[in-house]
Amino acid sequence: MNIIERFGAFIPKGAARLIAGILVVALTLQTGCSVAPPIPHTGYQESLGRVAIISLNTQPDIEFDGFTRNKPSGAAKGAGTGFLGCVEMLGQGSCTGSICGAFYLAWLGVCGVSGVVGGVVGAAKAPSGKDVDEAESRMSERLSAESIQHALGEELMDVAQVRGTRLALPDLRLLRASGDKQDYRSLTSEADTVLEVALTHVGTQGGGFNPPLQLTMTARVRLVRTRDNTEITSVEYTHAGASYTLEEWSTNRAQRLLQALQAGYIALAYHIHDSLLLLYPFPDRKPHMVGFLVAAFGLAPEEPPIRGQLTGDKFIGDTLEWTRATSLRPTMRWQAFPRDGDKAMAAEEMAAVRNVRYDLIIARERNLAPGEIVYWREGLPDNHHTMTQSLNADARYFWSIRARFELNGRERVTEWGAVNLSAHERLTTPSSGSYRFKTP
């Protein structure tokens, strides 16, 4: 339920919008003035040495809200039975390759659609909480944790190789045995550091009658020193991805779900690698007011400008939240790095910065969440860029920017720019917390 809906049940809609606007102002000013994000720990980066990547063979929490639960629609009594019958088919086949984890989760989507559709056709009452719990329990038993985790691990390996990370490739059996025990001292002769990754949550979130359901994937990551098995750092990152209705997810045997999951593996892999191994946190950590009712964390947008927080309300959104670009091939502009605040906070290091470039990413908006990435450029030489391909007319987009540079002989990247702290640090980019614009 969005801001207007909460107020609308008690007071006239016009007054609700006014009060909502005042709250947005208050929250934004509070964010812009009082939040001082801590500096992420990155001092370990220069001493990592040879890095071995391992994906743990653990079962993630799987919660496809909206696929198994659809109480407001009055789902039929038979929905749970149809769902369980479909899930049982997972154990009757096999799957290999890096996309296997995505296949299993996509099949789960087909099963959920089958159960819900069957229930609606039968029409009677929604499945009970017990039925739902049993369905999710059976579902988890049938999914292959190894396949799901392996898919993310493979993507992370690919990204590390593309980025030129110094990888260690120990014997696979030894690596798996060490991962099962989470004791990596036996790898000392082959690797200095282990990057351990595991998906802890996969699912969708959303509620109501045929709501947009957004895919979410969370990964827990640890860096461990092999010589004494000491944990260097531990963090969780989340991919809040595509958002579709149940009917849209189910089209073409849940092909959208399969594609969204694979996109999630890739987004998490890039975010994990760059955040742990390349990140140089902005010295100036404060959010800065950059437009009407909005603060920016990171390099702030200049063109198209941004205003307002994303509320989900149609009236406020059309009026305040999506500024219009000047063309279908807009010129994007943003703050140059290092900013004045960065120079003030870390003058010596900022004077040593060399070869500054910028990475730009743009994704189509669908149901107030990022859809497919339509534009991605790395290494742009200036803090402005005119797009080389046209966007769709009368469409909405999320976008973000970060700096890439050299410092003391090493390539580093800053955090991606965003309008809230979680999107700035813990969410893959783009997210609903990224910058926004719409086309003419």
C-alpha positions as CSV (number, residue, x, y, z in Angstrom):
1,M,0.0,0.0,0.0
2,N,1.5,3.4,-1.0
3,I,1.4,6.6,1.0
4,I,-1.8,7.9,-0.6
5,E,-3.7,4.7,0.0
6,R,-2.7,4.7,3.8
7,F,-4.1,8.2,4.2
8,G,-7.0,7.9,1.8
9,A,-9.0,5.5,4.0
10,F,-9.4,8.3,6.6
11,I,-9.3,11.7,4.9
12,P,-10.1,13.2,1.5
13,K,-7.7,12.3,-1.3
14,G,-6.6,15.9,-1.9
15,A,-5.7,16.4,1.8
16,A,-4.0,13.0,1.8
17,R,-1.8,14.1,-1.1
18,L,-0.8,17.3,0.7
19,I,0.1,15.5,3.9
20,A,2.0,12.8,2.0
21,G,4.0,15.6,0.3
22,I,4.8,17.2,3.6
23,L,6.0,13.8,4.9
24,V,8.2,13.3,1.9
25,V,9.8,16.7,2.4
26,A,10.4,15.9,6.1
27,L,11.9,12.5,5.4
28,T,14.0,13.8,2.6
29,L,15.4,16.7,4.6
30,Q,16.1,14.3,7.4
31,T,18.0,12.0,5.1
32,G,19.9,14.9,3.5
33,C,21.0,16.5,6.8
34,S,21.4,13.8,9.5
35,V,22.5,10.6,7.9
36,A,26.3,10.0,7.9
37,P,26.9,6.6,6.3
38,P,29.9,4.7,7.8
39,I,32.9,4.1,5.6
40,P,33.0,0.5,4.3
41,H,36.0,-1.5,5.3
42,T,38.3,-2.0,2.3
43,G,41.8,-1.8,3.8
44,Y,42.4,-5.5,3.2
45,Q,42.3,-5.2,-0.6
46,E,46.0,-4.8,-1.3
47,S,46.9,-7.9,0.8
48,L,44.5,-10.4,-0.7
49,G,47.0,-12.2,-2.9
50,R,45.7,-15.2,-4.7
51,V,41.9,-15.4,-4.4
52,A,40.0,-18.7,-4.5
53,I,36.2,-18.5,-5.1
54,I,33.9,-21.0,-3.5
55,S,30.1,-21.3,-3.5
56,L,28.7,-23.0,-0.5
57,N,26.4,-26.0,-1.0
58,T,23.6,-24.6,1.3
59,Q,19.9,-24.4,0.8
60,P,18.6,-20.8,0.4
61,D,15.3,-19.7,1.8
62,I,12.8,-19.8,-1.0
63,E,9.7,-17.6,-0.7
64,F,7.8,-17.0,-3.9
65,D,5.1,-14.7,-2.4
66,G,2.2,-14.3,-4.7
67,F,2.9,-17.7,-6.5
68,T,1.7,-19.9,-3.6
69,R,-0.4,-17.3,-1.8
70,N,-3.2,-15.5,-3.5
71,K,-5.9,-15.2,-0.8
72,P,-7.5,-12.0,-1.9
73,S,-8.4,-13.6,-5.2
74,G,-10.2,-16.5,-3.5
75,A,-8.0,-19.2,-4.9
76,A,-9.6,-22.7,-5.2
77,K,-9.1,-25.5,-2.7
78,G,-7.3,-27.5,-5.3
79,A,-4.5,-24.9,-5.8
80,G,-2.2,-26.5,-3.3
81,T,-2.6,-30.0,-4.8
82,G,-1.8,-28.8,-8.3
83,F,1.3,-27.0,-7.0
84,L,2.6,-29.9,-5.1
85,G,2.1,-32.3,-8.1
86,C,4.0,-30.0,-10.3
87,V,6.9,-29.6,-7.8
88,E,7.2,-33.4,-7.6
89,M,8.1,-33.5,-11.2
90,L,11.4,-31.7,-10.4
91,G,12.7,-34.9,-9.0
92,Q,12.1,-36.8,-12.3
93,G,14.8,-35.2,-14.4
94,S,18.3,-33.9,-14.4
95,C,20.1,-30.6,-15.1
96,T,23.7,-29.6,-15.8
97,G,25.5,-26.4,-16.6
98,S,25.8,-23.0,-15.0
99,I,22.1,-22.1,-15.8
100,C,20.8,-25.2,-13.9
101,G,20.0,-23.2,-10.8
102,A,18.0,-20.8,-12.8
103,F,16.2,-23.6,-14.5
104,Y,15.0,-25.1,-11.2
105,L,13.8,-21.8,-9.9
106,A,12.0,-21.1,-13.2
107,W,10.3,-24.4,-13.0
108,L,9.2,-23.5,-9.5
109,G,7.6,-20.4,-11.1
110,V,5.7,-22.7,-13.5
111,C,4.5,-24.8,-10.6
112,G,3.3,-21.8,-8.7
113,V,1.4,-20.5,-11.7
114,S,-0.1,-23.9,-12.3
115,G,-1.4,-24.1,-8.7
116,V,-2.8,-20.5,-8.6
117,V,-4.5,-20.7,-12.0
118,G,-6.0,-24.1,-11.2
119,G,-7.3,-22.7,-7.9
120,V,-8.9,-19.6,-9.5
121,V,-10.7,-21.8,-12.1
122,G,-12.0,-24.1,-9.4
123,A,-13.0,-21.0,-7.3
124,A,-13.9,-21.6,-3.6
125,K,-11.4,-20.6,-0.9
126,A,-7.8,-19.7,-0.7
127,P,-5.3,-22.4,0.4
128,S,-4.8,-22.5,4.2
129,G,-1.6,-21.5,5.9
130,K,-0.9,-25.2,6.5
131,D,-1.2,-26.0,2.8
132,V,1.1,-23.1,1.9
133,D,3.7,-24.2,4.5
134,E,3.6,-27.8,3.2
135,A,4.0,-26.6,-0.4
136,E,7.0,-24.5,0.4
137,S,8.6,-27.3,2.5
138,R,8.1,-29.8,-0.3
139,M,9.4,-27.3,-2.8
140,S,12.6,-26.7,-0.9
141,E,13.3,-30.4,-0.6
142,R,13.1,-30.8,-4.4
143,L,15.3,-27.9,-5.3
144,S,19.0,-28.6,-5.8
145,A,21.0,-26.3,-3.5
146,E,24.2,-27.3,-5.3
147,S,22.9,-26.2,-8.7
148,I,21.5,-22.9,-7.4
149,Q,24.7,-22.0,-5.6
150,H,27.0,-23.2,-8.5
151,A,25.2,-20.8,-10.9
152,L,26.2,-17.8,-8.8
153,G,29.7,-19.1,-8.2
154,E,30.3,-19.6,-11.9
155,E,29.2,-16.1,-12.8
156,L,31.5,-14.7,-10.1
157,M,34.4,-16.6,-11.5
158,D,33.7,-15.2,-15.0
159,V,33.5,-11.7,-13.7
160,A,36.8,-12.1,-11.7
161,Q,38.6,-13.3,-14.9
162,V,37.2,-10.4,-17.0
163,R,38.3,-7.9,-14.3
164,G,41.8,-9.4,-14.2
165,T,41.7,-10.6,-10.6
166,R,44.5,-12.8,-9.5
167,L,42.6,-16.1,-9.1
168,A,43.8,-19.3,-7.4
169,L,42.4,-22.6,-8.8
170,P,42.9,-25.3,-6.2
171,D,41.9,-28.9,-6.7
172,L,38.0,-28.9,-6.8
173,R,37.7,-31.8,-4.4
174,L,39.8,-30.1,-1.8
175,L,37.9,-26.8,-2.4
176,R,34.6,-28.5,-1.8
177,A,35.8,-30.3,1.3
178,S,37.1,-27.0,2.8
179,G,33.9,-25.3,1.9
180,D,31.8,-27.9,3.6
181,K,33.7,-27.4,6.9
182,Q,34.3,-23.7,6.2
183,D,37.9,-24.3,7.2
184,Y,40.3,-23.1,4.5
185,R,43.7,-23.7,6.1
186,S,44.4,-26.7,3.9
187,L,44.4,-24.3,0.9
188,T,47.3,-22.2,2.2
189,S,49.8,-23.4,-0.4
190,E,47.5,-22.6,-3.3
191,A,45.4,-19.6,-2.2
192,D,46.0,-16.6,0.2
193,T,42.3,-15.6,0.5
194,V,38.9,-17.4,-0.1
195,L,35.9,-15.5,-1.4
196,E,33.0,-17.5,0.0
197,V,29.6,-16.9,-1.5
198,A,26.1,-18.4,-0.8
199,L,22.6,-17.4,-1.9
200,T,20.6,-17.1,1.3
201,H,17.2,-16.0,-0.2
202,V,15.5,-16.3,-3.5
203,G,11.9,-15.3,-4.2
204,T,9.3,-12.7,-5.1
205,Q,7.6,-10.1,-3.0
206,G,4.2,-8.5,-3.5
207,G,0.6,-8.7,-2.2
208,G,-3.0,-8.1,-3.2
209,F,-4.9,-9.3,-6.3
210,N,-2.6,-10.1,-9.2
211,P,0.0,-7.6,-7.9
212,P,3.4,-6.9,-9.5
213,L,5.8,-9.4,-7.9
214,Q,9.4,-8.3,-7.7
215,L,12.2,-10.9,-7.9
216,T,14.7,-10.7,-5.0
217,M,18.0,-12.6,-4.5
218,T,20.2,-12.1,-1.5
219,A,23.8,-13.4,-1.2
220,R,26.0,-13.6,1.9
221,V,29.7,-13.1,1.1
222,R,32.8,-13.7,3.3
223,L,36.5,-13.1,2.7
224,V,38.6,-15.5,4.7
225,R,42.4,-15.6,5.1
226,T,43.6,-19.1,4.5
227,R,46.7,-19.2,6.8
228,D,44.7,-19.0,10.0
229,N,41.0,-19.2,8.7
230,T,40.4,-15.7,10.0
231,E,37.3,-13.9,8.6
232,I,38.4,-10.6,7.0
233,T,34.9,-9.3,6.2
234,S,31.4,-10.5,5.9
235,V,28.5,-8.7,4.1
236,E,25.1,-9.4,2.4
237,Y,24.1,-8.0,-1.0
238,T,20.6,-8.0,-2.5
239,H,19.4,-8.0,-6.1
240,A,16.0,-6.4,-6.3
241,G,15.2,-7.2,-9.9
242,A,12.4,-7.3,-12.4
243,S,8.8,-6.9,-11.4
244,Y,5.8,-8.5,-13.2
245,T,2.3,-9.7,-12.5
246,L,1.8,-13.4,-12.0
247,E,0.3,-13.6,-15.4
248,E,3.3,-11.9,-17.0
249,W,5.7,-14.1,-15.1
250,S,3.9,-17.2,-16.4
251,T,4.0,-16.3,-20.1
252,N,5.9,-18.7,-22.3
253,R,6.4,-21.3,-19.5
254,A,7.9,-18.6,-17.1
255,Q,10.6,-17.6,-19.6
256,R,10.7,-14.1,-18.0
257,L,11.5,-15.7,-14.6
258,L,14.3,-17.7,-16.1
259,Q,15.8,-14.6,-17.7
260,A,15.4,-12.5,-14.6
261,L,17.1,-15.1,-12.4
262,Q,20.0,-15.3,-14.8
263,A,20.2,-11.5,-14.8
264,G,20.2,-11.6,-11.0
265,Y,23.2,-14.0,-11.0
266,I,25.1,-11.6,-13.3
267,A,24.2,-8.5,-11.3
268,L,25.2,-10.0,-8.0
269,A,28.5,-11.3,-9.4
270,Y,29.5,-7.9,-10.7
271,H,28.4,-6.2,-7.5
272,I,30.1,-8.7,-5.2
273,H,33.4,-8.6,-7.1
274,D,33.6,-4.8,-7.4
275,S,32.4,-4.0,-3.9
276,L,34.8,-6.4,-2.2
277,L,37.9,-6.1,-4.4
278,L,37.8,-2.8,-6.2
279,L,35.7,-0.4,-4.1
280,Y,37.2,3.0,-3.0
281,P,34.5,4.5,-0.8
282,F,33.8,8.2,-1.3
283,P,35.7,10.3,1.3
284,D,32.7,12.6,1.6
285,R,30.0,10.3,2.9
286,K,27.2,12.8,3.3
287,P,24.1,12.8,1.1
288,H,23.7,16.1,-0.8
289,M,20.5,17.8,-1.7
290,V,20.5,17.9,-5.5
291,G,16.9,18.8,-6.5
292,F,13.4,19.2,-5.2
293,L,12.7,16.8,-2.3
294,V,15.7,14.6,-3.1
295,A,19.2,13.9,-1.8
296,A,22.0,12.0,-3.7
297,F,24.5,9.5,-2.3
298,G,27.6,9.5,-4.6
299,L,28.0,11.3,-7.9
300,A,24.9,13.5,-8.2
301,P,22.9,13.7,-11.5
302,E,22.8,17.1,-13.3
303,E,21.0,16.2,-16.5
304,P,18.4,14.9,-16.5
305,P,17.9,16.3,-13.0
306,I,16.1,14.3,-10.4
307,R,13.4,15.3,-7.9
308,G,11.2,13.7,-5.3
309,Q,11.3,10.3,-3.7
310,L,9.7,7.3,-5.4
311,T,6.3,6.9,-3.6
312,G,4.4,4.7,-6.0
313,D,1.5,7.1,-6.2
314,K,0.4,7.8,-9.8
315,F,-0.5,11.5,-9.3
316,I,2.7,12.4,-7.3
317,G,4.8,10.3,-9.7
318,D,3.5,11.9,-12.8
319,T,3.8,15.4,-11.3
320,L,7.1,15.3,-9.3
321,E,9.1,12.1,-9.5
322,W,10.0,11.6,-13.1
323,T,11.7,14.5,-14.9
324,R,11.5,14.6,-18.7
325,A,14.7,14.2,-20.8
326,T,15.1,16.5,-23.8
327,S,15.3,13.8,-26.4
328,L,15.3,10.0,-27.1
329,R,19.1,10.3,-27.1
330,P,19.6,12.5,-24.1
331,T,23.0,13.9,-23.0
332,M,23.6,12.6,-19.5
333,R,25.6,14.8,-17.1
334,W,26.8,14.2,-13.6
335,Q,29.2,15.5,-11.0
336,A,32.9,15.1,-11.8
337,F,35.1,13.0,-9.5
338,P,36.7,13.9,-7.2
339,R,34.1,16.3,-5.8
340,D,35.0,19.3,-3.6
341,G,33.9,17.4,-0.5
342,D,36.2,14.4,-1.4
343,K,39.2,16.8,-1.8
344,A,38.4,18.4,1.5
345,M,38.2,15.1,3.3
346,A,41.1,13.3,1.7
347,A,43.3,15.9,0.0
348,E,46.5,13.8,-0.4
349,E,44.7,10.7,-1.9
350,M,42.6,12.8,-4.2
351,A,45.7,14.6,-5.5
352,A,47.0,11.1,-6.4
353,V,44.0,10.1,-8.4
354,R,44.7,9.4,-12.1
355,N,42.9,8.4,-15.3
356,V,39.3,9.1,-14.1
357,R,36.6,7.5,-16.2
358,Y,33.0,6.8,-15.6
359,D,30.6,3.8,-15.8
360,L,27.0,4.5,-16.9
361,I,24.0,2.1,-16.6
362,I,20.4,2.6,-17.7
363,A,17.4,0.2,-17.3
364,R,13.8,0.3,-18.4
365,E,11.3,0.8,-15.6
366,R,8.6,-1.8,-15.2
367,N,6.1,-1.7,-12.3
368,L,8.4,0.9,-10.5
369,A,11.4,-1.5,-10.6
370,P,14.3,-1.9,-13.1
371,G,13.5,-4.1,-16.0
372,E,16.0,-5.0,-18.7
373,I,19.3,-3.1,-18.9
374,V,19.2,-1.1,-22.2
375,Y,22.4,0.8,-22.0
376,W,25.8,0.1,-20.3
377,R,29.0,1.9,-20.9
378,E,32.3,1.5,-19.0
379,G,35.3,3.8,-19.1
380,L,33.6,7.0,-20.4
381,P,36.3,9.8,-20.4
382,D,34.1,12.8,-19.4
383,N,31.4,13.5,-16.8
384,H,28.8,13.8,-19.6
385,H,27.7,11.4,-22.4
386,T,25.3,11.7,-25.3
387,M,23.6,8.3,-25.9
388,T,24.5,6.5,-29.1
389,Q,21.2,4.7,-29.4
390,S,17.6,5.9,-29.0
391,L,15.4,5.1,-26.0
392,N,11.7,4.3,-26.3
393,A,9.3,7.3,-26.5
394,D,7.1,8.1,-23.5
395,A,9.0,5.6,-21.3
396,R,10.6,5.6,-17.8
397,Y,14.1,4.7,-16.9
398,F,16.4,4.1,-13.9
399,W,20.0,5.1,-14.3
400,S,23.2,5.5,-12.3
401,I,26.8,6.5,-12.5
402,R,30.1,5.8,-10.8
403,A,33.8,6.8,-11.1
404,R,36.5,4.4,-12.2
405,F,40.1,5.5,-11.7
406,E,43.7,4.6,-10.7
407,L,45.2,5.2,-7.3
408,N,48.7,4.2,-6.4
409,G,48.9,1.9,-9.4
410,R,45.6,0.1,-8.7
411,E,42.2,0.4,-10.5
412,R,39.5,1.4,-8.2
413,V,35.7,2.2,-8.4
414,T,33.4,4.3,-6.3
415,E,29.9,3.3,-5.2
416,W,27.1,3.8,-7.7
417,G,25.0,6.9,-7.2
418,A,21.6,6.6,-5.6
419,V,18.9,8.4,-3.7
420,N,19.0,6.2,-0.6
421,L,21.7,4.6,1.4
422,S,20.7,0.9,0.9
423,A,20.7,1.3,-2.9
424,H,24.1,3.1,-2.6
425,E,25.8,0.2,-0.8
426,R,23.9,-3.1,-0.5
427,L,21.6,-3.3,-3.6
428,T,22.8,-4.2,-7.1
429,T,22.6,-1.4,-9.6
430,P,20.2,-0.2,-11.1
431,S,17.5,-0.5,-8.4
432,S,14.4,1.5,-7.5
433,G,16.7,3.7,-5.5
434,S,18.7,4.7,-8.6
435,Y,18.2,8.0,-10.4
436,R,15.1,8.4,-12.7
437,F,13.9,10.1,-15.8
438,K,11.3,9.7,-18.6
439,T,11.5,10.3,-22.3
440,P,9.4,12.7,-24.4
